[in-house]
Amino acid sequence: MAKNKKKLKVIPLGGLQEIGKNITVFEYGDDIVVVDCGMTFPEDELLGIDLVIPDVTYLTKNREKVRGIVLTHGHEDHIGALPYILRDINVPVYGTRLTLGLLKYKLEEHGMLSEVDLQTIHEGETIELGAFKIEFIRSTHSIADCVALALHTPVGIVVHTSDFKIDYTPIEGEPMDLARLAELGKKGVLLLLCDSTNVEREGYTMSERTVGDTFEQIMMNAKSRILIATFASNVHRIQQAINAAIKFGRKISFCGRSMLNVVNVATELGYMNIPEGTVVDVDHINRYKPEELLIITTGSQGEPMSALSRIAASEHKKVEIIPGDLVIISASSIPGNEKLISKVINDLFKKGADVIYEALAEIHVSGHACQEELKLIHSLIKPKFFMPVHGEYRHLKQHETLANKLGTPLENIFIMEIGKVLELTANSAKISGSVTAGRVLVDGLGVGDVGNIVLRDRKHLSQDGLIVVVITIEKETGTVIAGPDIISRGFVYVRESEDLMEQAREVTRMALQKCEERKKNDWSGKKGIIKEALRDYLFEKTKRKPMILPIIMEI
């Protein structure tokens, strides 16, 4: 047992070989520290699912070891799963002021705020959690109050960059603390975990300030109403839009629930400065001339229920597109959202709006480091071992190549899968075994109650429709009193297919006669016979396989 305690375990439960759902477990002896706890949005095949969170079975089994959850910044893919996870593992949560401010809103919505111990930390501070000393290092990203972490463990220092870019001219605060990272590199870093999202892009990520310059140029020449859609969490981007609007005499209105939430939190905490008298309630925007107004909205990813999508589809109660409106979509598409964004852009053009999107102007810069910034981090930190994180498999593989070119031997680089365990001592690292990991699906109020079987049924129903067969039988004699009645949903329209339905009834009657040979109460056997006969008949006639539900009632 003593031998085991000398090893540090690093267990990613999400965020590897996928975008989003970031969560990493660090375990030493009887102490566990969790870094981030994010969610992701469902892919197309997850029909009806609202969001996807990590499977934390390993943490619930070891909940007495968990000393705390440490957050690097306030994006959904790093904090979004916390309201669900904290129900089972209620431990202190550590984060910067804005990160916890955004988390408070989420916990309040779930009625959990009073139950959770939130601990505010500041960049440059170090906290002790069991065997771990965790240092918070100033970082820059597309959200304010972002930190990288140095975990000082008994076997060595682990640096986790989380999401970052190196912005030498940030909108607020100072640049990333590269000097501290260099100091840690001189001391000797055992393991580096580094963001891989933009590893395929050469050069540097542009500074956030370039977007502000573009906003000003657009507003200087625009004579119409302007709508800007961006991520609600990008406080600096919103501030730059506000500054440009004030400079050119425009009033500002916010649209979308998450946008209002973030603006309220950021203003309360002093991360956003909005002069009095410049904000107009969305109910009163019609009192102003178009050239006097800027509307900042959510929906830059074309999400169906977001404000911009509803505006584009004329379904928004308060904002209607006026021909001549200028819409700026200040974001790049998250992989998988391209079709949704394209649809919104097309709808806006059809309504007579002009649309500026990323392909047309510098209205978005990434929050993630490109190759030259990643090279700088590797060169400063010079880790003994390296584990690329945050990206699909191709991103992790490209990051491996980059790290190898900078001098890290391939045998010291670990491309991990979620659930795999990386074990480290002061001089060695190896992948040893795995723990339960994966995804838990959230649908409405249900967490994890929708599994593969339910999804398979939903897919079946969406593609082939449903046939319900209702038969009423006399209990004593087994004779059919009523039916078979056939109800079709999403398969064929009954009135137009009366012959097919009549034949289907006949097939069901024949199947019922076969059922008479079976035991009186063998309902599942009888239903199976009916289902099989109908399935074969319908496939022969239509080459389709609807879901068939026989219902037999006894009287």
N, C-alpha and C positions, 0 to 999 in steps of 0.2 A: 504493500500500500504506500509506503514512504517513497518508493521509486516512482510511482504514478504521480505523486504530488509534485515532483520536480519537473513536470511537463506542463506546458501551456497549451491549451486546446483552443483552436480558432475554428468556429463552426458557422459558416454562412447558412442562414435559413431562408434567404431570399436575395434578389438583386444580382444574381450571377446567371449568365446565359439567358437573361431576360432584362427588359427595361422596367424599372420600378420595383415596388415591394421590397425595399432594402431593409435588411436586418442581419446583424452579425453578432454572434455570441462569443465571448471570451471567457474561458474557464481555467481556473488554476486551483487545484485542490478542492476545497469546499466553497469556493467563491466564484460566482458568475456575474459578469457585467454584460448588459445588452446594449449594443450601439444601434440606434434608430429602430423604427418599427413602422414601416410604410405599407401603402396599398398600391394596387394598380387597377386600371380600368379593364373590363372584360374584352376579350377578342370577339369577333363576329359569331363564332360557333357557340359561345356561352349565352344561349338564348334566354333573355329575361333576367340575366344576372346583373346586379347593380355595381358591385365591385368585388375585387379579389384581395384577400389578405393572406399572410403567411400562416402555415401550419406550425403552431408553437407547442406541439405535444411534448417535445423534449423539455421545454421550460416549465410546463405545468407539472411534469413528473419530478422536476428538480426545483420546485418553486422555493423551497426553504434555503436553497443556495443563492438565489438571485438577490444581489445587493442593490441593484438599481438599473434604470434604463437611462442612457445618456443620449441626448439628441444633438445632431450637428447643425440642423437648420429646419425651417418651418415648412418645407414643401410637403405636399400630400404623400409623395412616394417615400417620405422619411418619417412622417408622423401620423398618416391617415388611418393606420390600423389600431392605434392606441386605445380608442374607446372600446374596442372589442376585446383586445388582449388584457387590458387592465381589470376587466371583470373577473378574470381567472387568476391573474398574477398582480395583486395590488402592491407594488413596490414604489419607492420614491422615483420621481422623474426629474432629471437634471437638464436644463437648457438655458439659453440666453433669453433676454427679456422678450424680444419679438417672437421667438419660437414658442415660448410658453404662453404668450398673449394669444397667438393663433390657436394653440392647443386648448386653451381655456374655452374658447368659443365652441370647439368641437365637443368638449366634455359637458358643457352646459346644455347643448342640444340633446345629449344622451342622458341628461339628469344625473351626472356623475361628478360634477365639479367638487362638491364638498367631500367626496370620499378619497380624492387623490392627493398625495403629498407632492406638490410641485416646488422644486428648489431652483431658484434663479442663480445662475453663475455668470461670470464676466470673463471675457477673453484675457488670457494671461494667468488665470487662477488655476490652482491644482486642488483636486479633492481626493480623499481616500475612500475607496470602497473595498473592504476586505484586503486582499493581497495586492490590489491594484491602486496605483497613484495615477490619476487621470488629469492630464494637463490640457487646457483649452487654448488653442493657438489661433490667432486672428487670421481669417481667410476671406476671400472675395468670391461671390457667386451671383446668381441673378435674383437674390433675395438678401435683405439686410441681416446683420447679426449672425453671420455664418462662421462656424469654427471647424478647424481640423483638430484631430486629437493625437496626443502622444500618451500611450499607455505604458507606464513604467511598471514592469512586472519583475518578479524574482529571477526570470531567465533572461531578461533583456528588454530593450525599448521597442515598442511596436508603434509605428506611425500610420494613422488612418486619415487620408486627405479628405474623405467624403467627396461631395460634389464641389468643384472649385474651378476658377480660372484665375490667371494672374493679371489683374487689372491695376495698372500703375496710377490711373487717375479715376478712382471710384467716385461715385456721386456723393457718398457720405462716408465719413470715417477715413481711416488710413488704409494703405494697401496691405496685401497679405504679408504676414510676418516671416519673410524669407530668412531673416537673420537668425531667428530662433530655430528654424528648420535646419539651417547650416550648422548651428551649434550642436544640435542633436546628432547630425551627420558626423561631426567630429568626435563626439562621445562614442559613436558606434550604434547603429540601428540594426536590430535583429531582423525585423520584418516590416516591409512597407506594403500597405494596401492602398491602391491608387485608382482614381476615377478613369474609366476607359471610354466614356461615351463618345468623345470626339477624336479618338486616336487615329481615325482614318483621315482626318483633315490636316493638311500641311500648314506650316506657319504658325501664326498667333491668332487668338480670338481677339476681335476688335473690342475696344473699351466701350462700356455702356454709354459714355458721353457722346459717341458718334450718333446714337439714336436721337438724343436731345437736339443735336444740330439739325438732323433731318426733319424732326418735328417743327422746328422753328422755320426752316425754309418752306415747308409745306404751308404752314399757317400764315406766313407773310404774304403768300400769293393767293390764298384761298378766299373766295367770295361767298362760299356756301357754308352750310352747316357741316361740321366734321364729327364723325364717330370713330373712336379708336377702340379696337378690341385687343386686349392683351391678357396675360395671366394675372389673376387677382393678386397673387402673392408677390409679383414683381413691383415692390414698393417704389424702387428707384425709377423704373420706367414710368409709373403713374405720376410720380413727382415731376419728372421732366415734361410730361404732357401738360400738367397743371401749370408749370412755369411758363411754357410756350404760350398757353392760352391766356395767362395773365398779361404777358408781354404784348399780346396783340388784341387785348380788350375783349376777350371772350369770357362768358360765364361757363361754369362747369357743372355737369350733372352726371351722377353715377347710376349705373343700371346693372342689375344682377345682384342676387343675395350675397354671394361670396365676395363680390367687389365691395359692397357696402360694409360687410363685416371687417374685411382687411383694412379698409380706409379708416374705419372707426378705431380699430386696435392700434394701427400705426400712428394715427394722429394723437390718440391718448398717450402713447408711450414716447412721443416726440420724434418718431422716425419720418414723419411726414409733416410738411408745413403748408397749411392752406389758409391764406389770409381771409379774415371775416368778410362776408358779403359776396364771396366769389362763387359759392356753391348754390345751385338752384335745385329744388326738389323736382324729381322727374315728372310730377303731376303738373308743374307750372311751366314746362319748357315752351309751350305754345304762346306764352306771353312775350317771347323774345324773337327778334328777327333771326333768320338762319345764320347770318354771318356773325352773330353775337354769341354763338353757342358751340360748346364742345361737349359731346357725350362720351364718357369712358365706360366701356361695357365688358362683360365676360363673353366667352364664346369663341375665342380665337382658334379653338380646335374643332369647331363645327358640331359640338356636342348637341344632340337633338333638343334637349330641354333648356339649353343655355339662352341667355337674353338675345344674343346676336342671331342665333338660328330662328328664334321666334319672331324677331323683327323682320328677318329676310322672308319668312313664310307668312307675313301679315297676321301673326297670331299673338303679337305682344299687345297688352291692353293699353299701354301708355305711349309707346314710340312707334311711329309709322315712317317708312322711308318716303322722302319727298324727292322727286326727280331732281338731279343736280347735287344731292348729298354726296359728300366725300367720305368713304369708309376706308380706314387704315387697319389692316390686320397685322398687328405688330407681334408676330410669333412665327416660328417655323413649325411644320407639322410633326407631331409625334408619330413614329412609325405606326401605320395602321389607320391613321385618321385622315389620310390624303383624300379619300372619296368624300367624306363628310365636309371637309373644308371646301373642296371643289364645288360641291352642291350649293353651299352657302354663297360662295363667290358668284356662281351663275345666277342664283336667285336675286342677289343684290343688283347685278347688272340688268336683269330683266325688269327690275323695279325703277330703273333709270338712275341708279347711283353710279358714281365712279369708284372703283375699288383699287387701292394700292396694297399689294401684298409683297412678300419677301423677294420674289423674282424681279420686282420692278424698282425697288429702292432700298436704301439701307435703313429699314424701319425695324430691324430686329438684329440683335447680336446674341450669340449663344452664351450660356452661363457655364460652359464646360471648356476645359483646357484642350488646345490643339497640340500637335506634335512637339513644337519648340518649347512650349510651357511644360509639357510632361518631361522632356529631356532635362530641363532646368531642375525640376523637382528630384528626378533620379540622380542627377549630378551632385546636388547639394546633400542629399540624404545617404547616398551610397549604401543601400541596405545589403545585409548578408543574404536574406531571402526576400522574394517578391511574390505577391499574389495580386494579379489584376482583378478589380471589382467593377461593378456597375456597367453592365453592357451585355450584349448578346455574345454568343460564342466567338463570332468573327472579330468582335472588338477585343475580347480577351486575348485571342491569338495574335492579333496585330500588336497589342501592347507587349506581349511576350517577346516578339521580334525586336521591338524598339528597345526594351530593357536589355536584351541580349547584346545588341549593337553597342550599348553604353557600358558593357563590361560585366553584367550579371550572368554567370554561367547558366545554361539551360536547365541543368539538374537542380538549380536553386530557385527556379521559377515554377509556381504551382498554379495551373489552370484548374480551378475547383468547380465542383457542382454543388448545388444546394443540398445540404444534409451530410456532405462529406466532412470528415474531421481532419484538420491539419494539426499534428502534434509537434511542438518545438521544445528543444532544450537550448542551452546557450550556444551549442555548436552544431545542432542537427535539426532537420525538419523532415517529416514524412507524412504521407496521407495514411491514416490508420482507421479503417472502418467508417461507419456512417450512422446517422441518427434519423428518426422520422422527420421528413420535411416534405413540403409540397404546397398546395394552395387550398384555401378554404373559401368557398363561394358564399357571398352575402346577397340574399334576395329579399328585399323588403325588411321585415323584422327577423327573418330566419337567417341564422349564421351556421353554415355547414350542413343544413338539412337538405340541400340540393346536391345530389351526387351524380355520378355518371349515368345511372339508370334513368333518373328524372330528366337529365339533359338529352339522353337518347330518345326518350318518349317525346320531349318537346320538338326535337329535330324531326322525328317521324311525323308528328302531327302537322308541323309547319310545311313539310314537303308533300305529304300524301293524304292528309285529312283524316276524318274519323267516320266510322259507321257504327251506330248503336242498334242492336237487335233486341227488341223487347218482346218477351213471350210470357203469357200468364197460363199457369197449369193448375188443375184441380189437385189438391193434396192427396186425396184418397185414391183416386183412379189413375192419376197421371195424364188425364186427357187435356188437350189444349183448349182453353176456354176463349182466349183472345190472342190475336197476333198470328204469325210474327209481324210486328210493326218495325219498319226500318227507318231510322233517322240518319240523315247524311249531313255532315258539316265539313266544309273544305274539301269534299271529294267530288261530288257532282251536284248540280242543282236538280232537286227531285222532280219538279214539274217538267223539266226538259228531258228527263231520262226515265219516264214512267215504265217503259218496256224493261229497261235494265233492272229497275227496282222490283218490278213484278216477278221477273225471273229470279232475282235474288231471294224473294220471299219463297218461291217454289223450291229453290235449292235448300233453304232453311227448313222447310216442311219435310223434305226428303231426309235431311240430316236428323231431324227430330224422330222420324220413324226408326232410324238406326239406333237412336238413343234408348228406345224402349227395351232393347235387349239388356241394357245396363241396370245396375242396382238403382233402386228408387232414389236414394239420397246421394248418388255420385254426381253432384252438381259440376265439379270441376271437369270430370270426364265428359259430361254432356256438352259443357261449354266449349271444350277443346274440339269435339267433333264438329259442332256448328261453325266454329271459327275456321277450322281447316277447310271445310267444304266451301264456305263463302270466299275465303281467301283465294282458293284455286279458281273458282268461277270468275271472281272479279278480275283477277290477273289475266285470265284467258281473254276476257272481253275488253279490258281497258289497258292492260300492261302496267297497272298501278297496284300498289299494296297499301291500302289505307289501314289505319289501326282499327281493329274490330273488337267491339265490346259487347258480348252477349249478356243480357240481363234476364234471368228466369225468376218469375215471381210465383209463389205458391198461394193458393187461396183455399 
